[in-house]
Amino acid sequence: MNTETLRAIETVAAARNAADLFGPADGSPRVGRREFRRLAALLHPDRNAGDPAVAAAFERLVARYDEWRGPAGVVSGRRGRYTVIGSPVQGSVSAVYAATSESGDRVAIKVSRSASSGRFLERERAALRRLRALTDRPENTWLAPYFPRLLDTADLLDAGSGTTRTADVLSAHGAAEGFVDLATVAAARPEGLDGRDWAWIHRRLLRAVAGAHLAGLVHGALVPENVLIHPEGHGVVLAGWSFASAPGEQLPGRIASRRDLYPPDANEPASAALDVYMVHATMRTLLAPTQRRQLAFAAGCMQRAPRMRPAAVALLDEYDDLLEDLYGRRRFRPFPYTVSA
């Protein structure tokens, strides 16, 4: 690590807030943008592969920059106005802000990182509308809790560049609502989960994936960061629909930091088999190594050839049979771990 990179790490670590790095929020956008680019060039993971200190500093830098140029105060959507609360949570192509509606309801505002990444939020809008149409049918209403709701949309003018960024207003599934993503769970439990505690998560996750396929969608990014769980209420929400595709389309992108969870056919036209592989790759990363029967089940769903992977809907009963064989009659088991978002 050279001296410039070390100083950049120290600069980011010492910053108490975004203004310490980029100047006041009402200051010069050009100066703030220039400083971000300078630090990002020094700390970019492609330049410092495998260095965890640099990776952490880069992640913190991006978070501070999103905070600095994020929506200030109130966001005006097409259906209402929303008051932004606190700092954003980082996504692969967007930042997510907690907010409240005019009626006081909590919502999430997802803002594209740049004008060019707005196309991914457009895909998410289309996917969530398709899922809404599916779950509005009386026979499918039970699927609705597994998906976020698109409540409103907005366009935000970036004062620094003069470009417009896309924003979606979504139902809130954050820490305040009791949710946590599986990446946070994995970090808190590096030894892996007991199979009994994974069981309720996977049962619900399979239902969410089967529902998406019924709606004619391939999620395309089934990674731990996009699976939200409610440990107390045993809820699961499948989020992160920015890379959703119709079967037969090419995926519009991939999450670079999660290359290991994509199947060998990720470069081929998207299919439901891609989601089946990814959800079980995620399963494999969360389970403790001692959970051999469930890990074998996951391996059986991760065949190299897409045509050899079972459909998600076919796995619903198969997985329930495995759980009954392993643990007997189903009973509620409180999530025994303390996990904070």
C-alpha positions as CSV (number, residue, x, y, z in Angstrom):
1,M,0.0,0.0,0.0
2,N,1.5,3.4,-1.0
3,T,1.5,6.5,1.1
4,E,-1.3,8.2,-0.9
5,T,-3.6,5.3,-0.4
6,L,-2.8,5.2,3.3
7,R,-3.6,8.9,3.6
8,A,-6.9,8.4,1.8
9,I,-7.9,5.6,4.2
10,E,-7.0,7.9,7.1
11,T,-9.0,10.8,5.6
12,V,-12.1,8.7,5.2
13,A,-11.8,7.2,8.6
14,A,-11.4,10.6,10.3
15,A,-14.5,12.1,8.6
16,R,-17.3,12.5,11.2
17,N,-19.8,13.2,8.4
18,A,-20.1,13.8,4.7
19,A,-19.3,17.5,5.0
20,D,-15.9,16.7,6.4
21,L,-15.0,15.0,3.1
22,F,-16.9,17.0,0.5
23,G,-17.7,20.4,2.1
24,P,-21.1,21.7,3.2
25,A,-24.2,20.3,1.5
26,D,-25.0,23.8,0.1
27,G,-21.3,24.3,-1.0
28,S,-19.8,23.8,-4.5
29,P,-21.0,20.6,-6.1
30,R,-17.9,20.6,-8.4
31,V,-15.5,20.7,-5.5
32,G,-17.2,17.9,-3.7
33,R,-17.4,15.8,-6.8
34,R,-13.7,16.4,-7.5
35,E,-12.7,15.3,-4.0
36,F,-14.8,12.1,-4.3
37,R,-13.2,11.2,-7.6
38,R,-9.7,11.8,-6.2
39,L,-10.3,9.5,-3.2
40,A,-12.3,6.9,-5.2
41,A,-9.4,6.6,-7.6
42,L,-7.0,5.8,-4.7
43,L,-9.3,3.4,-2.9
44,H,-11.1,1.6,-5.8
45,P,-11.2,-2.2,-5.3
46,D,-9.9,-2.8,-8.8
47,R,-6.7,-1.0,-7.9
48,N,-6.3,-2.6,-4.4
49,A,-7.6,-6.1,-4.9
50,G,-7.8,-8.2,-1.8
51,D,-7.0,-5.5,0.7
52,P,-9.9,-5.4,3.3
53,A,-8.8,-2.1,4.8
54,V,-9.0,-0.4,1.4
55,A,-12.3,-2.1,0.6
56,A,-13.8,-0.9,3.8
57,A,-12.6,2.6,3.2
58,F,-14.0,2.6,-0.3
59,E,-17.4,1.4,0.9
60,R,-17.4,4.1,3.6
61,L,-16.4,6.8,1.0
62,V,-19.3,5.8,-1.3
63,A,-21.7,5.9,1.6
64,R,-20.6,9.4,2.7
65,Y,-20.9,10.6,-0.9
66,D,-24.4,9.2,-1.3
67,E,-25.2,10.9,2.0
68,W,-23.7,14.2,0.8
69,R,-25.6,14.3,-2.5
70,G,-28.7,12.5,-1.4
71,P,-32.2,14.0,-1.3
72,A,-32.2,16.7,1.4
73,G,-35.3,17.2,3.4
74,V,-38.4,16.5,1.3
75,V,-38.8,14.4,-1.9
76,S,-41.7,15.2,-4.1
77,G,-43.2,12.2,-5.8
78,R,-46.0,11.9,-8.3
79,R,-48.4,10.9,-5.5
80,G,-47.1,12.7,-2.5
81,R,-44.2,14.2,-0.5
82,Y,-41.8,12.3,1.7
83,T,-39.4,13.5,4.4
84,V,-36.0,11.8,4.4
85,I,-34.6,10.4,7.6
86,G,-30.9,9.7,8.3
87,S,-28.2,8.2,6.1
88,P,-28.6,5.8,3.2
89,V,-28.1,2.1,3.0
90,Q,-25.9,1.2,0.0
91,G,-27.0,-1.0,-2.9
92,S,-25.2,-2.1,-6.0
93,V,-26.8,0.5,-8.3
94,S,-28.7,2.7,-5.8
95,A,-28.8,4.1,-2.3
96,V,-31.9,3.5,-0.1
97,Y,-33.1,6.2,2.4
98,A,-35.6,5.8,5.2
99,A,-38.4,8.4,4.9
100,T,-41.9,9.2,6.1
101,S,-45.0,10.0,4.0
102,E,-47.3,13.0,4.6
103,S,-49.5,10.7,6.7
104,G,-46.6,9.7,8.8
105,D,-46.2,6.2,7.4
106,R,-42.6,4.9,7.0
107,V,-41.4,4.3,3.5
108,A,-38.1,3.6,1.7
109,I,-36.8,5.9,-1.1
110,K,-34.4,4.1,-3.5
111,V,-32.3,6.6,-5.5
112,S,-30.2,5.6,-8.5
113,R,-26.5,6.4,-8.0
114,S,-26.3,8.2,-11.4
115,A,-28.5,9.1,-14.3
116,S,-27.2,6.0,-16.2
117,S,-28.1,3.6,-13.4
118,G,-31.7,4.9,-13.5
119,R,-32.4,2.2,-16.1
120,F,-32.1,-0.4,-13.4
121,L,-34.7,1.3,-11.2
122,E,-37.0,1.4,-14.3
123,R,-36.6,-2.4,-14.4
124,E,-37.5,-2.7,-10.8
125,R,-40.6,-0.6,-11.3
126,A,-41.7,-2.8,-14.1
127,A,-41.0,-6.0,-12.0
128,L,-42.8,-4.7,-8.9
129,R,-45.9,-3.7,-11.0
130,R,-45.9,-7.1,-12.5
131,L,-45.8,-8.7,-9.0
132,R,-48.5,-6.4,-7.8
133,A,-50.7,-7.5,-10.6
134,L,-50.1,-11.1,-9.7
135,T,-50.7,-10.7,-6.0
136,D,-53.8,-8.6,-6.5
137,R,-55.6,-11.7,-7.8
138,P,-57.6,-13.3,-5.0
139,E,-55.9,-16.7,-5.4
140,N,-52.5,-15.1,-5.0
141,T,-52.9,-12.5,-2.2
142,W,-51.0,-14.8,0.1
143,L,-47.8,-14.0,-1.9
144,A,-48.0,-10.3,-1.4
145,P,-46.0,-10.1,1.9
146,Y,-43.0,-11.7,0.1
147,F,-42.4,-8.6,-2.2
148,P,-41.9,-4.9,-1.7
149,R,-44.6,-2.5,-2.9
150,L,-44.0,0.3,-5.3
151,L,-45.8,3.2,-3.8
152,D,-44.6,6.2,-5.8
153,T,-41.9,7.4,-8.2
154,A,-39.9,10.6,-8.4
155,D,-37.2,12.3,-10.5
156,L,-34.4,14.1,-8.5
157,L,-32.3,16.8,-10.1
158,D,-28.6,16.5,-9.3
159,A,-27.5,20.1,-8.7
160,G,-23.8,19.1,-9.3
161,S,-24.1,17.6,-12.7
162,G,-27.5,18.9,-13.9
163,T,-28.7,15.4,-14.6
164,T,-31.8,13.7,-13.2
165,R,-31.7,10.6,-11.0
166,T,-34.5,8.1,-10.8
167,A,-36.2,7.4,-7.4
168,D,-38.7,4.8,-6.3
169,V,-40.7,5.0,-3.2
170,L,-41.2,1.6,-1.7
171,S,-42.8,-0.1,1.3
172,A,-40.5,0.0,4.3
173,H,-38.7,-3.2,5.3
174,G,-35.8,-1.8,7.3
175,A,-34.4,-2.1,10.8
176,A,-37.1,0.1,12.2
177,E,-39.7,-2.5,10.9
178,G,-37.7,-5.4,12.4
179,F,-36.1,-6.6,9.2
180,V,-32.4,-7.5,8.6
181,D,-30.8,-8.8,5.5
182,L,-29.1,-12.2,5.3
183,A,-25.7,-10.7,4.7
184,T,-25.9,-9.2,8.1
185,V,-27.1,-12.5,9.6
186,A,-24.1,-14.3,7.9
187,A,-21.7,-11.7,9.3
188,A,-23.1,-12.1,12.8
189,R,-23.1,-15.9,12.7
190,P,-19.9,-16.8,10.8
191,E,-20.2,-20.4,12.0
192,G,-23.4,-20.7,10.1
193,L,-27.1,-21.3,11.0
194,D,-28.7,-24.3,12.6
195,G,-30.8,-26.1,9.9
196,R,-33.9,-25.6,12.0
197,D,-33.4,-21.8,11.9
198,W,-32.7,-21.8,8.1
199,A,-35.8,-24.0,7.5
200,W,-38.5,-21.3,7.9
201,I,-36.4,-18.8,5.8
202,H,-35.9,-21.2,2.9
203,R,-39.6,-22.3,2.9
204,R,-40.7,-18.7,2.5
205,L,-37.9,-17.9,0.1
206,L,-38.9,-20.7,-2.2
207,R,-42.4,-19.4,-2.2
208,A,-41.2,-15.9,-3.1
209,V,-39.1,-17.3,-6.0
210,A,-41.9,-19.5,-7.2
211,G,-44.2,-16.5,-7.1
212,A,-41.8,-14.4,-9.2
213,H,-41.6,-17.2,-11.8
214,L,-45.4,-17.4,-11.9
215,A,-45.4,-13.7,-12.7
216,G,-43.0,-14.3,-15.6
217,L,-39.9,-12.8,-13.9
218,V,-36.4,-13.9,-13.3
219,H,-35.0,-12.1,-10.2
220,G,-31.4,-12.3,-11.3
221,A,-29.7,-11.2,-8.1
222,L,-30.7,-13.7,-5.4
223,V,-27.9,-12.8,-3.0
224,P,-27.9,-12.5,0.8
225,E,-28.2,-8.7,0.7
226,N,-31.5,-8.9,-1.2
227,V,-33.2,-11.3,1.2
228,L,-34.7,-9.5,4.1
229,I,-36.0,-11.5,7.1
230,H,-38.0,-10.6,10.2
231,P,-36.5,-12.8,12.9
232,E,-39.3,-12.2,15.4
233,G,-42.2,-12.7,13.0
234,H,-40.6,-15.2,10.7
235,G,-41.2,-12.9,7.7
236,V,-39.2,-13.0,4.4
237,V,-39.2,-10.2,1.8
238,L,-37.4,-10.7,-1.6
239,A,-36.0,-7.3,-2.4
240,G,-33.5,-5.9,-5.0
241,W,-35.4,-6.2,-8.3
242,S,-33.1,-3.9,-10.3
243,F,-31.7,-6.8,-12.4
244,A,-35.0,-8.5,-13.0
245,S,-35.6,-9.9,-16.5
246,A,-38.1,-11.8,-18.5
247,P,-37.1,-15.4,-19.3
248,G,-35.0,-15.4,-22.4
249,E,-33.5,-11.9,-21.9
250,Q,-29.9,-11.3,-21.0
251,L,-29.4,-10.1,-17.4
252,P,-28.8,-6.4,-17.5
253,G,-26.0,-6.7,-14.9
254,R,-24.6,-8.7,-12.1
255,I,-23.4,-7.9,-8.6
256,A,-19.6,-8.1,-8.9
257,S,-19.0,-8.7,-5.3
258,R,-21.2,-11.9,-5.4
259,R,-19.8,-13.5,-8.5
260,D,-19.4,-16.8,-6.6
261,L,-23.2,-17.1,-6.2
262,Y,-24.0,-17.0,-10.0
263,P,-24.3,-20.2,-12.0
264,P,-22.1,-21.1,-14.9
265,D,-24.9,-20.1,-17.3
266,A,-25.1,-16.5,-16.0
267,N,-24.0,-15.2,-19.4
268,E,-26.7,-17.0,-21.2
269,P,-30.3,-15.8,-21.6
270,A,-32.0,-15.7,-18.2
271,S,-34.2,-18.5,-17.0
272,A,-35.9,-19.6,-13.8
273,A,-33.1,-22.1,-13.4
274,L,-30.7,-19.2,-12.7
275,D,-32.7,-18.1,-9.6
276,V,-33.0,-21.7,-8.4
277,Y,-29.2,-22.0,-8.5
278,M,-28.6,-18.7,-6.7
279,V,-31.1,-19.2,-3.9
280,H,-29.4,-22.5,-3.1
281,A,-25.9,-21.0,-3.4
282,T,-27.1,-18.5,-0.8
283,M,-28.5,-21.3,1.3
284,R,-25.0,-22.9,1.2
285,T,-23.3,-19.8,2.4
286,L,-25.8,-19.4,5.4
287,L,-25.9,-23.0,6.7
288,A,-23.5,-24.4,9.2
289,P,-21.2,-27.1,7.7
290,T,-22.7,-29.7,10.0
291,Q,-26.1,-29.4,8.3
292,R,-25.2,-32.1,5.8
293,R,-28.7,-33.1,4.6
294,Q,-29.8,-29.6,3.8
295,L,-26.4,-28.9,2.2
296,A,-26.9,-31.9,0.0
297,F,-30.4,-30.7,-1.0
298,A,-28.8,-27.3,-2.0
299,A,-26.1,-29.1,-4.1
300,G,-28.8,-31.1,-5.9
301,C,-30.4,-27.8,-6.9
302,M,-27.1,-26.4,-8.3
303,Q,-26.5,-28.6,-11.2
304,R,-24.2,-27.1,-13.9
305,A,-26.8,-27.7,-16.6
306,P,-29.9,-25.4,-16.2
307,R,-32.2,-28.1,-17.5
308,M,-31.1,-30.4,-14.6
309,R,-32.3,-28.0,-11.9
310,P,-35.8,-28.5,-10.5
311,A,-38.4,-25.7,-10.7
312,A,-38.9,-23.7,-7.6
313,V,-42.6,-24.7,-7.4
314,A,-41.6,-28.3,-7.5
315,L,-39.2,-27.8,-4.6
316,L,-41.9,-26.6,-2.2
317,D,-43.2,-30.1,-1.3
318,E,-39.7,-31.7,-1.7
319,Y,-38.2,-29.3,0.9
320,D,-41.1,-29.8,3.3
321,D,-40.6,-33.6,3.0
322,L,-36.9,-33.2,3.9
323,L,-37.8,-31.0,6.9
324,E,-40.3,-33.5,8.1
325,D,-37.8,-36.3,7.8
326,L,-35.2,-34.3,9.6
327,Y,-37.2,-32.6,12.4
328,G,-40.7,-34.2,12.5
329,R,-43.9,-32.2,12.7
330,R,-43.5,-28.4,12.1
331,R,-43.5,-26.2,15.1
332,F,-42.6,-22.5,15.7
333,R,-39.0,-22.1,16.7
334,P,-38.0,-18.6,17.9
335,F,-34.9,-17.3,16.1
336,P,-32.2,-17.8,18.7
337,Y,-29.7,-15.2,17.5
338,T,-29.5,-11.5,18.2
339,V,-28.8,-9.7,14.9
340,S,-28.7,-6.0,14.5
341,A,-29.0,-4.2,11.1
